[in-house]
Amino acid sequence: MSRIVGIDLGTSTSEIACIVDGAPKLLPNSLGKAVTPSVVHIGQDGTVLVGEEAAEYLFTRPDCTFMEVKRLTGSGETLKAHGKEYAPEEIQAMLLSYLIRCAESSLKEKIDRAVITVPAYFTDVQRRATARAGELAGLHVERIINEPTAAALDYGLSNLKECKNVLVFDLGGGTLDVTVLELFEGVIDVKASSGNNHLGGKDFDEIIMRHLADPSGPVDPSGDERALMRLKKSAEDCKIALSAEDEYKISLPFLLTGKDGKPVSIEKTVRRSEFEDWVSEKIALTREPMMSALADAGLTPSDLQVVLLVGGSTRIPCVKKLVEETLGAVPRSLVDPDLTVARGAAIQAGLIEGSINNEDLVLTDVCPYTLGTAPLRDGLFGKRLIFDPIIPRNTTIPTEKAVIYYTSVDYQTSVVIEVYQGESSDPANNERLGEVRLTGIPPAREGKEQVEVTFGYDMNGILQVKASVVSTSKQVSAEISTTGVKARPVLDISKWEQVEGARQFRPLIRKAEKLIASDRDIGGDIKMLVQSLKEAILLKNEERADKLRDELLAMLEMMEKLDKLL
């Protein structure tokens, strides 16, 4: 069996490492560098270039050169090059294959086993897509490990005797992860994770781009891929420079041809204060995941002894400042923000293969999302589907939990167990991961036959579902199919009124909330409908919101009629 390597498959850059003489070592790419840009170019003849060589084609052949593919993981979207479609995991497999070839060249041995990191807040869909990318690259993926947990392993290996509460703030190119853990004498016990899969340094680049180019003005690069790439590269250079300098001059001569047929150039000096003002709203979004992770861990900011900064975007001064203001503690750069995740992945690989003593370092991790089913439940106005959590978020993994359900109609002989991931009580507002169909239930009156549903969540964060008829022991088992399911954004219910169009729902929601706040026993239906309606508004799902509004209105009218009769 080959040694196991650790891979940080990042949005902007990727790195590979392994254990050498008991310590993690970064392995160089074909140019002798530890950091490889996550860029892939596909030539007309099918030739694949990766990293800096591929990045050279971003300006000349942007139609067949791909960057930031990680942001599309699990989205179901496809990418096109020379008339052929590629899934995001296929492009990532090309990147992984390159890293493996570089590792084999450096180590002079065959490599076919790996630990690959993902953001802690990656969904089951995204984790499976990442594992699939590894398989396409010819790898046996030994473990999918959360990036903040990997960083904690890197820190923990050098601080085995410490007993501290640690918060890992990981802001990379495309994602934000916040993980709270306890470190005590070599045991790394992850308590809670939170984050945002759609927030990172690339969002800051796009904000700079919007301030440089206005589609309604003379500079409209929207239809010119080469101009967009030049603009994007300048925005990224500007962001990086402003982490160390007070101002940066952007110079883009002959960027594109204007609407009047004349060449258009951009010459602009951006001040750090100006940039910080532009990105302030985005950076403010990092505050809620920090507080959410702490709350789920049962801690307050004053309970923290160490705040670790991970990810290249934590080099931005105003990011550090917000973390400090939120937590009341000065974040420390005790690990390399760019390399620590790959080092931690290598440490996890070492624990698996035995090149690091697992008695010295022990790791536990958690499930970042709630997983459950959608059974029918009796309510005030009849039966309705609700989301029934089986594995709550931040449950320590691996874990297996079972729940007993009963048949819901007379003489029922089969059941479809729908599997969902999310935090809403309304299944429609969660991610539907798939289903398991169980047949062969003995026909009987409603509620007489029992079905046991078991959820197993492994160390890779991948879900297995089993269902069995209790009376006959007939069983079906499956890994849930998640093809084409998109990751849902994290919802802050308190902000539903800020969504455009929310005003039309406000009077009805206020009326329902007034009824909920009364001392009357109204059951859970109205409460769940109000919650579901707010979530549908936040998701801008107009059809769902209209349906829920009509249902809530009908419930309130029924309550009024009952009041008059009584």
C-alpha positions in Angstrom: 0.0 0.0 0.0 1.2 3.5 -0.9 1.7 6.2 1.6 -1.2 8.6 2.1 -0.9 12.3 1.0 -2.9 15.2 2.3 -4.4 17.6 -0.2 -5.9 21.1 0.3 -8.1 21.5 -2.7 -8.7 25.2 -2.6 -10.7 27.8 -4.5 -7.7 29.9 -5.4 -4.7 27.6 -4.7 -4.1 24.0 -3.9 -1.3 22.2 -2.0 -0.2 18.7 -1.3 1.8 17.3 1.6 2.8 14.1 3.4 4.5 13.0 6.6 8.3 12.7 6.4 10.2 11.7 9.5 7.1 12.3 11.7 6.4 15.8 10.5 4.3 17.3 7.7 6.2 18.3 4.6 4.8 20.3 1.6 5.6 18.7 -1.7 6.7 21.0 -4.6 4.8 21.2 -7.9 6.6 20.9 -11.3 7.9 24.5 -10.9 9.4 23.7 -7.5 6.7 25.7 -5.6 4.5 24.6 -2.7 1.5 26.6 -3.8 -0.3 25.7 -7.1 -3.0 28.1 -8.5 -6.3 26.2 -8.9 -6.5 26.8 -12.6 -7.0 24.3 -15.4 -6.6 24.8 -19.1 -7.9 22.3 -21.7 -6.3 22.5 -25.1 -8.0 21.8 -28.5 -6.3 18.4 -28.6 -7.3 17.6 -25.0 -4.0 18.5 -23.5 -4.4 19.6 -19.9 -2.3 22.3 -18.2 -2.6 23.1 -14.5 -1.4 25.9 -12.2 0.7 28.8 -13.4 1.0 27.3 -16.9 -2.8 27.2 -17.1 -3.1 30.7 -15.7 -1.2 32.1 -18.6 -4.3 31.2 -20.8 -6.8 33.1 -18.6 -6.4 36.2 -20.8 -5.9 34.6 -24.2 -8.2 31.5 -24.0 -10.7 32.2 -21.1 -13.3 30.0 -22.9 -11.3 26.8 -22.1 -9.5 27.9 -19.0 -11.1 27.4 -15.6 -10.6 28.9 -12.2 -12.5 28.9 -8.9 -14.2 25.7 -9.9 -14.6 24.8 -6.2 -17.4 27.3 -5.9 -19.4 25.1 -8.3 -18.9 21.9 -6.3 -22.2 20.1 -6.0 -24.1 22.7 -8.0 -25.1 20.5 -10.9 -23.7 23.1 -13.3 -21.4 22.1 -16.2 -18.4 23.8 -17.8 -17.7 23.8 -21.5 -14.4 23.6 -23.5 -14.2 23.0 -27.2 -17.8 21.9 -27.4 -17.5 19.3 -24.6 -19.2 19.6 -21.2 -17.4 18.9 -18.0 -18.8 18.5 -14.4 -16.9 20.6 -11.8 -15.5 17.4 -10.2 -14.0 16.4 -13.6 -12.0 19.7 -13.7 -11.0 19.2 -10.1 -9.9 15.7 -10.9 -7.4 17.2 -13.5 -6.0 19.4 -10.7 -5.7 16.5 -8.3 -4.0 14.3 -11.0 -1.4 17.0 -11.5 -0.7 17.3 -7.7 -0.4 13.5 -7.5 2.1 13.4 -10.4 4.2 16.1 -8.7 4.1 14.2 -5.4 5.2 11.0 -7.2 8.0 12.8 -8.9 9.2 14.3 -5.5 8.8 11.1 -3.5 9.9 8.7 -6.2 7.0 6.4 -5.5 3.5 5.6 -6.6 0.7 7.5 -4.8 -2.9 6.4 -4.9 -4.3 7.3 -1.5 -5.2 10.7 -0.2 -6.9 12.7 2.5 -8.7 15.7 0.9 -10.0 18.7 2.8 -13.3 20.6 2.3 -14.9 23.6 4.0 -16.5 22.5 7.3 -19.8 23.9 6.0 -19.8 21.8 2.8 -23.0 19.9 2.4 -23.3 16.1 1.9 -23.7 16.9 -1.9 -20.5 18.8 -2.0 -18.5 16.2 0.0 -19.6 13.5 -2.4 -18.6 15.6 -5.4 -15.2 16.1 -3.8 -14.8 12.4 -3.1 -15.9 11.7 -6.7 -13.2 14.1 -8.0 -10.6 12.1 -6.1 -11.9 8.8 -7.6 -11.8 10.3 -11.1 -8.1 11.1 -10.4 -7.4 7.5 -9.6 -7.3 8.0 -5.8 -8.7 6.0 -3.0 -10.0 8.9 -0.8 -9.2 7.7 2.7 -10.9 10.6 4.4 -12.7 13.9 3.7 -11.6 16.3 6.5 -12.9 19.7 7.3 -10.4 22.5 6.6 -10.6 24.2 10.0 -10.1 20.8 11.6 -7.0 20.2 9.5 -5.6 23.6 10.7 -6.3 22.6 14.3 -4.4 19.4 13.7 -1.4 21.4 12.4 -1.6 23.6 15.5 -2.2 20.7 17.9 0.7 18.6 16.7 3.0 21.4 17.9 1.1 22.1 21.1 0.2 18.6 22.4 0.3 19.5 26.1 -2.0 22.6 25.9 -5.5 22.7 27.3 -7.4 25.5 25.6 -10.6 26.5 23.8 -9.7 27.4 20.3 -11.7 29.2 17.5 -10.5 28.6 14.0 -11.5 31.5 11.6 -11.0 30.2 8.1 -11.7 32.8 5.3 -10.4 31.5 2.0 -11.0 32.4 -1.6 -14.5 31.1 -1.8 -15.8 30.0 1.6 -15.9 31.0 5.3 -15.7 28.4 8.1 -15.7 29.0 11.8 -15.0 26.1 14.0 -14.8 26.0 17.8 -12.9 23.1 19.4 -11.3 22.1 22.7 -7.6 21.1 22.8 -6.5 19.1 25.8 -3.3 17.1 26.0 -3.4 16.0 22.4 -7.1 15.5 22.0 -8.8 17.8 19.5 -12.5 17.8 20.2 -14.5 19.8 17.7 -17.5 21.3 19.4 -19.3 23.2 16.6 -18.9 24.6 13.1 -20.7 27.3 11.2 -20.0 29.2 8.1 -21.0 30.5 4.6 -20.2 28.5 1.4 -20.6 31.7 -0.7 -18.3 34.2 1.0 -14.6 34.6 0.4 -11.9 36.6 -1.2 -13.3 36.2 -4.7 -16.4 38.2 -3.5 -14.1 41.1 -2.6 -12.5 40.9 -6.1 -15.9 41.2 -7.7 -16.8 44.2 -5.6 -13.6 46.0 -6.8 -14.5 45.0 -10.3 -18.0 46.5 -10.0 -16.4 49.8 -8.8 -14.0 49.8 -11.8 -16.5 48.9 -14.5 -20.2 49.9 -14.8 -22.2 48.0 -17.4 -24.5 51.1 -17.8 -21.5 53.4 -18.4 -18.6 53.5 -20.8 -16.7 50.5 -19.3 -18.9 47.5 -19.9 -16.8 44.3 -20.1 -19.7 41.9 -19.6 -19.5 40.6 -23.1 -15.7 40.5 -23.4 -14.2 37.5 -21.6 -10.6 38.7 -22.0 -11.4 42.1 -20.6 -13.2 40.5 -17.7 -10.1 38.3 -16.9 -7.8 41.3 -17.1 -10.2 43.2 -14.8 -10.4 40.3 -12.4 -6.7 39.9 -12.2 -6.2 43.6 -11.5 -8.9 43.5 -8.8 -7.2 40.6 -7.1 -3.8 42.3 -7.3 -5.3 45.4 -5.8 -6.9 43.5 -2.9 -3.6 41.7 -2.1 -1.6 44.9 -2.3 -3.9 46.8 0.0 -3.2 44.3 2.8 0.2 45.8 3.1 0.0 49.3 1.4 -2.3 52.3 1.9 -3.1 52.7 -1.8 -2.7 50.8 -5.1 -2.8 52.1 -8.7 -4.7 50.1 -11.2 -3.6 50.6 -14.8 -5.5 48.8 -17.6 -4.7 50.4 -21.0 -6.9 49.5 -24.0 -9.1 47.2 -21.9 -11.9 47.0 -24.4 -13.6 48.9 -27.2 -16.3 51.2 -26.0 -19.8 51.7 -27.2 -18.6 54.5 -29.4 -16.0 52.3 -31.0 -13.1 53.9 -29.3 -10.6 52.1 -27.0 -11.4 52.3 -23.3 -8.7 52.2 -20.6 -8.9 52.3 -16.8 -6.5 54.3 -14.6 -7.5 54.5 -11.0 -5.8 54.7 -7.6 -7.7 52.8 -4.9 -7.1 53.7 -1.2 -7.2 51.1 1.5 -10.0 53.0 3.3 -12.0 53.1 0.1 -11.6 49.4 -0.4 -12.6 48.7 3.3 -15.7 50.8 2.8 -16.6 48.8 -0.4 -16.3 45.4 1.3 -17.6 46.3 4.8 -21.1 44.7 4.3 -19.5 41.4 3.1 -17.0 41.3 5.9 -19.8 42.0 8.4 -21.4 38.8 7.3 -18.5 36.9 9.1 -19.7 38.0 12.5 -22.9 35.9 12.7 -21.1 32.5 12.0 -18.6 33.3 14.8 -21.3 33.9 17.3 -23.4 30.9 16.1 -20.5 28.5 16.4 -19.7 29.8 19.9 -23.4 29.5 20.9 -23.6 25.9 19.6 -20.5 25.0 21.5 -21.9 26.5 24.7 -19.1 29.1 25.0 -18.8 32.9 25.0 -15.9 34.9 23.5 -14.3 35.2 27.0 -14.0 31.4 27.1 -11.5 31.4 24.2 -7.8 31.2 24.8 -6.7 31.0 21.1 -8.1 32.4 17.9 -6.4 31.0 14.8 -6.6 32.8 11.4 -6.6 30.5 8.4 -7.0 31.3 4.7 -5.4 34.0 2.5 -8.3 36.4 3.0 -7.5 36.7 6.8 -4.5 38.8 5.7 -6.9 41.7 5.0 -6.5 44.1 7.9 -10.2 44.9 8.3 -11.0 41.2 8.5 -8.5 40.8 11.4 -10.0 43.9 13.0 -13.6 42.6 12.8 -12.6 39.2 14.3 -10.8 41.1 17.2 -13.8 43.3 17.8 -16.3 40.5 17.7 -14.4 38.1 20.0 -12.6 40.6 22.2 -9.4 38.8 21.6 -6.4 39.4 19.3 -6.3 36.7 16.6 -2.9 35.0 16.3 -1.1 33.9 13.2 0.3 30.8 14.9 0.0 28.7 11.7 0.8 29.6 8.0 -2.7 30.6 6.7 -1.9 29.3 3.2 -0.2 26.0 4.0 -1.7 24.9 7.4 -4.7 23.1 5.8 -2.5 20.9 3.6 -0.2 20.2 6.6 -3.2 19.2 8.7 -4.4 16.9 6.0 -1.0 15.3 5.9 -1.2 14.8 9.7 -4.6 13.2 9.3 -3.1 10.9 6.7 -0.2 10.1 9.1 -2.7 9.1 11.8 -4.4 6.8 9.4 -1.3 5.1 8.0 0.5 5.0 11.4 3.4 7.4 10.6 2.1 9.6 13.4 1.3 8.0 16.8 -2.4 8.2 17.2 -2.0 7.9 20.9 -0.4 11.3 21.0 -3.0 13.0 18.9 -6.7 12.2 18.8 -9.4 13.9 16.7 -13.1 14.1 16.9 -15.3 16.1 14.4 -18.9 17.1 14.0 -21.8 16.9 11.5 -22.2 20.5 10.2 -25.9 20.2 9.2 -29.0 18.6 10.6 -30.1 15.5 8.7 -33.6 14.0 8.9 -36.7 12.8 7.1 -40.1 14.3 6.2 -42.9 12.1 7.8 -46.6 13.0 7.9 -47.8 14.3 11.2 -51.3 15.0 12.5 -52.0 18.7 13.0 -54.9 21.0 13.8 -56.0 21.0 10.2 -55.1 17.5 9.1 -51.9 15.7 8.2 -48.9 17.6 6.8 -45.2 16.9 6.1 -42.7 18.2 8.7 -38.9 17.9 8.9 -38.0 15.4 11.6 -34.3 15.7 12.6 -32.5 12.5 13.2 -28.9 13.7 13.4 -28.8 17.3 14.8 -26.1 19.6 13.5 -22.8 19.5 15.5 -23.3 15.9 16.5 -19.9 14.2 17.0 -19.1 11.8 14.2 -19.1 9.1 13.3 -22.6 8.5 14.5 -25.6 6.2 13.9 -29.1 7.0 15.1 -32.4 5.2 14.6 -36.0 6.4 14.7 -39.3 4.4 14.6 -42.1 5.5 12.4 -45.6 4.1 11.9 -47.7 3.6 8.7 -49.8 6.6 7.9 -52.7 5.0 5.9 -54.7 1.8 6.1 -53.1 -1.3 4.4 -50.0 0.5 3.4 -47.4 -1.9 1.9 -44.6 0.5 0.9 -43.1 3.7 2.1 -40.7 6.3 0.5 -38.3 7.8 3.1 -37.3 11.2 1.8 -33.9 12.4 3.2 -33.3 16.1 3.9 -30.5 18.3 5.1 -31.1 21.7 6.7 -32.4 23.6 9.7 -35.9 24.4 8.7 -39.0 22.7 10.1 -40.5 22.9 6.6 -39.0 20.2 4.3 -39.5 22.4 1.3 -37.0 24.9 2.7 -34.3 22.3 3.2 -32.1 20.3 0.7 -33.7 17.1 -0.5 -30.8 14.7 -0.7 -32.7 11.7 -2.0 -34.9 8.9 -1.0 -35.0 5.2 0.0 -38.0 3.1 -1.0 -39.0 0.2 1.3 -41.6 -2.3 0.1 -43.1 -5.5 1.6 -44.8 -4.0 4.6 -47.6 -6.4 5.8 -51.0 -4.7 5.1 -52.6 -3.5 8.3 -54.6 -0.7 9.7 -53.0 2.8 10.0 -50.3 3.0 12.7 -50.1 -0.8 13.3 -46.9 -1.5 11.4 -43.5 0.0 12.4 -40.6 1.1 10.1 -37.2 1.7 11.6 -35.1 4.3 9.8 -31.4 4.5 10.7 -29.0 7.3 9.6 -25.3 6.6 9.7 -22.9 9.6 9.3 -19.2 8.6 8.8 -15.9 10.4 9.3 -16.0 11.7 5.8 -19.3 13.4 6.5 -21.2 11.1 4.1 -24.6 9.8 4.9 -25.9 6.2 4.7 -29.6 5.4 5.3 -31.2 2.1 6.2 -34.9 1.3 6.6 -36.4 -1.9 7.9 -39.9 -3.3 8.6 -39.8 -4.1 12.3 -42.3 -7.1 12.1 -40.5 -8.9 9.3 -36.9 -7.5 9.5 -37.0 -6.8 5.7 -34.3 -4.1 5.1 -33.1 -1.7 2.4 -29.9 0.3 2.6 -28.4 2.9 0.4 -26.0 5.8 0.2 -28.2 8.7 -0.7 -27.9 9.8 -4.4 -27.4 13.6 -4.5 -26.8 14.3 -8.2 -27.9 17.8 -9.2 -28.9 19.0 -5.7 -27.7 22.5 -5.0 -26.5 23.8 -1.7 -28.9 26.1 0.0 -27.7 29.4 1.5 -27.5 29.9 5.3 -30.7 31.8 6.3 -31.0 34.5 9.0 -34.7 34.5 9.7 -34.6 37.8 11.5 -33.8 39.5 8.2 -36.9 38.4 6.2 -38.4 41.9 6.2 -35.3 43.3 4.3 -36.1 41.2 1.2 -37.6 43.0 -1.7 -41.3 42.1 -1.8 -41.6 41.1 1.8 -43.9 44.0 2.6 -46.9 42.3 1.0 -46.6 39.4 3.6 -46.0 41.6 6.6 -49.7 42.2 7.8 -50.5 38.5 7.6 -47.3 37.5 9.5 -47.9 40.1 12.1 -51.5 38.9 12.7 -50.3 35.3 13.0 -47.5 36.3 15.4 -50.0 38.2 17.6 -52.0 35.0 17.8 -48.9 32.9 18.6 -48.0 35.4 21.3 -51.4 35.0 23.0 -52.0 32.4 25.7 -54.2 30.3 23.4 -53.2 26.7 22.6 -53.0 26.9 18.8 -50.8 23.9 18.2 -47.7 23.9 16.1 -49.2 24.3 12.6 -49.4 28.1 12.6 -46.0 28.5 14.1 -44.5 26.3 11.5 -46.3 28.1 8.6 -45.0 31.5 9.8 -41.4 30.1 10.0 -41.8 28.5 6.6 -43.2 31.6 5.0 -40.3 33.7 6.3 -37.8 31.2 4.9 -39.5 31.1 1.5 -39.3 35.0 1.4 -35.6 34.9 2.2 -35.1 32.3 -0.5 -37.1 34.5 -2.9 -39.2 31.4 -3.7 -42.3 33.4 -4.8 -44.4 30.3 -5.7 -43.8 28.7 -2.4 -44.3 32.0 -0.5 -47.7 32.5 -2.2 -48.8 29.0 -1.4 -47.8 29.3 2.2 -49.5 32.7 2.5 -52.8 31.2 1.2 -52.5 28.3 3.6 -51.7 30.6 6.6 -54.6 32.9 5.6 -57.0 29.9 5.5 -55.8 28.7 8.9 -56.4 32.2 10.5 -59.8 32.4 8.9 -60.7 29.0 10.3 -59.5 30.1 13.7 -61.8 33.2 13.6 -64.8 31.1 12.6 -64.1 28.7 15.5 -63.9 31.7 17.8 -67.3 32.9 16.7 -68.9 29.4 17.1 -67.5 29.2 20.6 
